Amino acid sequence: MKTIAITGASRGIGASAAVALAAPGRRLILMARSEDKLRDIQSAVENKGGEAIIVPVDLSSREGAEKATESLLDRTNGQLDVLILNAGTSNHADFINSDLDAIEYELRLNYLSPLVMLRRCLPHMVHQKEGGHVICVGSLASLMPFPGEASYAASKAALLSLLRSLRVELRDQPIKLTMVLPGYTSTEMTENHRSLLPAMSSERVGLAIAKAIADQPRVVIPGLSNRLAARLFQTVPGVSDRILTRFADLLVPTVAQP
Ligand SMILES: NC(=O)c1ccc[n+]([C@@H]2O[C@H](COP(=O)([O-])OP(=O)(O)OC[C@H]3O[C@@H](n4cnc5c(N)ncnc54)[C@H](OP(=O)(O)O)[C@@H]3O)[C@@H](O)[C@H]2O)c1
């Protein structure tokens, strides 16, 4: 029986990943705050012949993330094959006018909670029979400027940076670390957002996450246009930043001057 834990499994990308992964011989641990929605996903997983356990958690604080990790290790007896750190939020506002509490909340959920969970789970995961696998859901925003989502992009860049360093630090351990960097995806999180790139469905991103469990790549960027954008911003950052600046009004209203 393979045990796979997913945070943020109650809706959107996490829920789609859970359904894509559901199969006989797999036990999914579904984590989020909304118990009723987790129950719906549990039924969807069971309908596909998989097993699902619900663990209600609030990952927006260090204490919440620590408590969630203890519950997870308790429920699995420390036998965790795959950990998918997906729960996240975005503080969609121009930087100067955005609320500092909302920025701090975003940083705790997107960066601090995965960090806390990794610190506690990695020592268990390196002892799995075939080695453990961690998948972090970051964002294409970690590779490029993201007007209207500056603090969100920074929180995801922090997560990406953490994983890159851990990969080197844990080079002798039997653990695989994958970063999934989705672009604009239609979910509750992006209901009122605008993007220059076309929106992808959460099901498609969920399938990319499921495939990453089989292939164990270092980085996955679902969608060709997202991969091209990532290549452009990494290869010629100066030019691509200037192009983005020209179109920034389409993404975020002009910021009022102080
Ligand atoms: N949508 C996009 O365009 C996009 C693009 C790139 C990356 N991503 C990333 O993909 C991940 C999933 O996002 P999504 O688009 O699927 O968003 P979503 O539909 O809003 O889902 C977010 C998930 O995180 C959970 N969550 C939120 N706050 C939580 C908390 N305090 N404690 C525990 N769980 C919490 C939510 O469940 P509860 O509310 O039930 O707790 C939900 O299951 C995020 O990390 C996001 O940054 C999204």
The ligand as an ORCA input file, in Angstrom:
! r2SCAN-3c Opt
* xyz 0 1
  N      -4.701     28.582     -9.466
  C      -3.557     29.016    -10.012
  O      -3.530     29.763    -11.011
  C      -2.246     28.556     -9.440
  C      -1.086     28.795    -10.195
  C       0.137     28.405     -9.683
  C       0.210     27.794     -8.453
  N      -0.923     27.576     -7.727
  C      -0.779     26.955     -6.409
  O      -1.528     25.755     -6.373
  C      -1.887     25.490     -5.018
  C      -3.380     25.198     -4.958
  O      -4.080     26.365     -5.359
  P      -5.511     26.339     -6.032
  O      -5.448     27.227     -7.226
  O      -5.990     24.956     -6.177
  O      -6.317     27.155     -4.919
  P      -7.706     26.868     -4.192
  O      -8.703     26.318     -5.120
  O      -8.003     28.122     -3.466
  O      -7.312     25.703     -3.143
  C      -6.484     25.975     -2.067
  C      -6.428     24.746     -1.180
  O      -5.614     25.065     -0.035
  C      -6.386     24.841      1.143
  N      -6.083     25.821      2.173
  C      -6.255     27.168      2.107
  N      -5.942     27.728      3.274
  C      -5.579     26.727      4.112
  C      -5.179     26.674      5.457
  N      -5.084     27.783      6.206
  N      -4.860     25.474      6.002
  C      -4.965     24.344      5.255
  N      -5.351     24.324      3.980
  C      -5.665     25.507      3.411
  C      -7.840     24.985      0.691
  O      -8.705     24.236      1.551
  P      -9.558     24.826      2.753
  O     -10.047     26.176      2.370
  O     -10.616     23.797      2.900
  O      -8.620     24.843      3.917
  C      -7.790     24.346     -0.681
  O      -7.890     22.956     -0.579
  C      -1.474     26.714     -4.200
  O      -0.251     26.480     -3.567
  C      -1.326     27.782     -5.264
  O      -0.415     28.794     -4.872
  C      -2.156     27.937     -8.190
*
